[in-house]
Amino acid sequence: MSNTITVEGEGIDEFTISYNDVLVDLDKPVTVICNGAENVDLIPRNLKVTLDMVYFARSDPGKVFVANKSYHLPPPTSK
């Protein structure tokens, strides 16, 4: 598992990723590359976030998320 998520896009300024231990290893730093800009964070599990996501139907029985983080999406770089 590389613990890296790459996001490429345009037309939005910010987005949120919901995390669980199936997607990435939350015991290690997670790298999120947003249109080439690299963010490295240790994403802590959070019981309140987990319960809120279940309560507000943002999880399902097969995908319970334990953390989330918002990221800035810079404009795409020209190639």
HULINNOR-V212043 format. One record per pair of residues at least 24 apart in sequence whose C-alpha atoms are under 7 Angstrom apart, sorted by the first residue. I is the first residue (numbers start at 1). J is the second residue. D is the distance in whole Angstrom. If there is no record, write none. Layout:
BEGIN
I;J;D / I;J;D
END
This chain:
BEGIN
3;30;5 / 3;31;6 / 4;30;6 / 4;31;5 / 4;32;6 / 5;31;6 / 5;32;5 / 5;33;6 / 6;32;6 / 6;33;5 / 6;34;6 / 7;33;6 / 7;34;5 / 7;35;6 / 8;34;6 / 8;35;5 / 9;35;7 / 9;76;7 / 10;75;6 / 10;76;7 / 12;73;7 / 13;72;6 / 13;73;5 / 13;74;7 / 14;70;7 / 14;71;6 / 14;72;4 / 14;73;5 / 15;70;6 / 15;71;6 / 15;72;7 / 16;68;7 / 16;69;5 / 16;70;4 / 16;71;6 / 17;68;5 / 17;69;6 / 17;70;6 / 18;65;6 / 18;67;6 / 18;68;4 / 18;69;7 / 19;65;5 / 19;66;6 / 19;67;5 / 19;68;6 / 20;64;7 / 20;65;5 / 20;66;5 / 20;67;7 / 34;73;6 / 34;74;7 / 35;73;7 / 35;74;6 / 35;76;5 / 35;77;7
END
